[in-house]
Amino acid sequence: MDESGPLPGANITVKNEKRGTVTDMDGKFELNMNEDALLIVSFIGLESKEVTISDKNYYEVNLEAYKPFVSRKEKRRIRRELRKNGFYIYPD
């Protein structure tokens, strides 16, 4: 789930195993595993999260947007470009 709601197509994998699944259109999934297993929830453009499984049947995992590291020097350069042009095009 992100700030806009459930994420269809999020990847769910069991850490250190080759098992996994993908969430359905409602952001739900089903996967049989042992307690204390560690799930990795990931989605393109969002930061992955690890979830330790307990005896609960329902987990709500919120993923946040990936925030790339920007140095102070780079921030100053971006601000200058914004003031000068009114916009900034971030290079890929």
C-alpha positions in Angstrom: 0.0 0.0 0.0 1.2 3.5 -0.7 -0.4 6.9 -0.1 -2.9 6.3 -2.9 -4.0 2.9 -1.6 -3.4 -0.8 -2.4 -0.6 -1.7 -4.8 -1.5 -4.4 -7.4 1.6 -6.1 -8.7 3.8 -5.6 -5.7 6.5 -8.3 -5.3 6.4 -10.4 -2.2 9.4 -12.7 -1.5 10.6 -14.8 1.4 14.1 -13.7 2.4 16.8 -16.2 1.6 14.4 -18.4 -0.3 13.3 -18.6 -3.9 9.6 -18.5 -3.1 7.4 -15.5 -3.6 4.3 -14.1 -5.2 2.7 -10.9 -6.5 -0.2 -8.9 -5.0 -3.6 -9.1 -6.7 -5.7 -6.1 -8.0 -6.7 -5.3 -4.4 -3.1 -5.4 -3.1 -3.7 -8.8 -1.4 -1.7 -12.0 -1.5 -1.5 -15.4 0.0 1.7 -17.3 0.8 2.2 -20.3 3.1 5.3 -20.0 5.3 6.6 -20.6 8.8 6.3 -18.1 11.7 9.4 -15.9 12.0 9.9 -15.9 8.2 11.0 -12.6 6.8 9.0 -11.2 3.9 10.4 -8.6 1.5 7.7 -6.3 0.0 8.9 -4.3 -3.1 7.5 -2.2 -5.9 9.2 -0.2 -8.6 9.9 3.4 -7.5 9.1 2.6 -3.8 11.4 1.6 -1.0 11.3 -2.1 -0.1 10.2 -3.2 3.4 10.9 -6.3 5.4 8.2 -7.8 7.5 8.6 -10.5 10.2 5.8 -13.0 10.1 4.0 -13.9 13.4 0.7 -15.6 14.2 -1.3 -12.8 12.6 -3.3 -13.4 9.4 -3.4 -9.8 8.2 -0.5 -7.4 7.6 -0.7 -3.8 6.3 2.6 -2.7 4.8 3.0 0.9 3.7 5.7 1.6 1.1 7.1 5.1 0.7 8.6 6.7 -2.4 12.3 6.2 -2.9 14.2 9.3 -1.8 17.6 9.5 -3.6 20.5 11.1 -1.7 21.2 14.6 -2.9 24.3 16.4 -1.7 24.3 20.0 -0.4 26.2 21.1 -3.5 23.6 19.5 -5.7 20.7 21.1 -3.7 22.3 24.6 -4.2 22.6 23.9 -7.9 19.0 22.8 -8.2 17.8 25.9 -6.3 19.8 28.2 -8.6 18.3 26.6 -11.7 14.8 26.9 -10.2 15.3 30.6 -9.5 16.8 31.2 -12.9 14.4 29.2 -15.1 11.4 28.6 -12.9 11.8 24.8 -13.3 14.5 22.1 -13.0 14.9 19.1 -15.2 16.5 16.2 -13.2 18.9 14.2 -15.4 18.5 10.5 -15.6 
